[in-house]
Amino acid sequence: MSTKRDARCRVLGLRGASARAGGQMTVELAVVFPVLLVVAVVAVNALLFFSECAGFDRVAHDAVRVHATSPAYGQGLEQSCALVAATIEQAFDRPFVDARVAAEGAKGGCVRFTATLEFSPTLFGMGMRSSVLGVALPHLEHSVSMTVDPYKPGVLL
């Protein structure tokens, strides 16, 4: 009879240890999950920012080459900036990205166009967020500049 009781205690003991281990795993998951969520949000936003920067560099250079290197008759620097900005905004029509273009004179009658990309972090594409679980997600900026001679079509410096 004592063997039956010992066997029963062993079974109950195993069952109790299993329940305690499951509870411990739940607590560990509750502690680790927010950290994993923050790491995932930061990683996704970093990759999205790098992707947007790569495309932005290409589009900004192309826009300056098309609209600023050979301006139309009577087209001033402001109109060139507006055309470059419109081309960039058309290519980057996303709620978490904003672009601006500035132009300034450089040596020798050349003009330097500087395009800036402003990136607002998102929560996996579901809207802008400034923080996730108390971790601040800053707005990021990326600038690219190109100097051209508007009086000699096709000359890039």
ChimeraX attribute file (.defattr): number of C-alpha atoms within 10 A of each C-alpha:
attribute: neighborCount
match mode: 1-to-1
recipient: residues
	/A:1	5
	/A:2	7
	/A:3	8
	/A:4	9
	/A:5	10
	/A:6	11
	/A:7	11
	/A:8	12
	/A:9	12
	/A:10	12
	/A:11	11
	/A:12	12
	/A:13	12
	/A:14	12
	/A:15	12
	/A:16	12
	/A:17	11
	/A:18	12
	/A:19	12
	/A:20	12
	/A:21	12
	/A:22	12
	/A:23	12
	/A:24	12
	/A:25	12
	/A:26	12
	/A:27	11
	/A:28	11
	/A:29	12
	/A:30	11
	/A:31	11
	/A:32	11
	/A:33	11
	/A:34	13
	/A:35	11
	/A:36	12
	/A:37	13
	/A:38	18
	/A:39	12
	/A:40	14
	/A:41	16
	/A:42	20
	/A:43	12
	/A:44	16
	/A:45	20
	/A:46	14
	/A:47	11
	/A:48	16
	/A:49	21
	/A:50	12
	/A:51	11
	/A:52	17
	/A:53	20
	/A:54	10
	/A:55	12
	/A:56	22
	/A:57	19
	/A:58	12
	/A:59	18
	/A:60	28
	/A:61	18
	/A:62	15
	/A:63	20
	/A:64	27
	/A:65	20
	/A:66	17
	/A:67	19
	/A:68	28
	/A:69	21
	/A:70	19
	/A:71	17
	/A:72	11
	/A:73	6
	/A:74	7
	/A:75	12
	/A:76	12
	/A:77	18
	/A:78	11
	/A:79	15
	/A:80	25
	/A:81	22
	/A:82	15
	/A:83	18
	/A:84	26
	/A:85	21
	/A:86	16
	/A:87	18
	/A:88	26
	/A:89	17
	/A:90	9
	/A:91	13
	/A:92	18
	/A:93	11
	/A:94	10
	/A:95	12
	/A:96	17
	/A:97	17
	/A:98	16
	/A:99	20
	/A:100	17
	/A:101	21
	/A:102	17
	/A:103	17
	/A:104	11
	/A:105	13
	/A:106	13
	/A:107	8
	/A:108	7
	/A:109	11
	/A:110	18
	/A:111	20
	/A:112	20
	/A:113	25
	/A:114	19
	/A:115	24
	/A:116	21
	/A:117	23
	/A:118	18
	/A:119	23
	/A:120	20
	/A:121	26
	/A:122	21
	/A:123	17
	/A:124	13
	/A:125	13
	/A:126	7
	/A:127	11
	/A:128	15
	/A:129	16
	/A:130	14
	/A:131	14
	/A:132	15
	/A:133	9
	/A:134	8
	/A:135	10
	/A:136	12
	/A:137	18
	/A:138	12
	/A:139	12
	/A:140	13
	/A:141	15
	/A:142	16
	/A:143	16
	/A:144	16
	/A:145	17
	/A:146	16
	/A:147	22
	/A:148	24
	/A:149	19
	/A:150	21
	/A:151	13
	/A:152	12
	/A:153	14
	/A:154	14
	/A:155	14
	/A:156	14
	/A:157	10
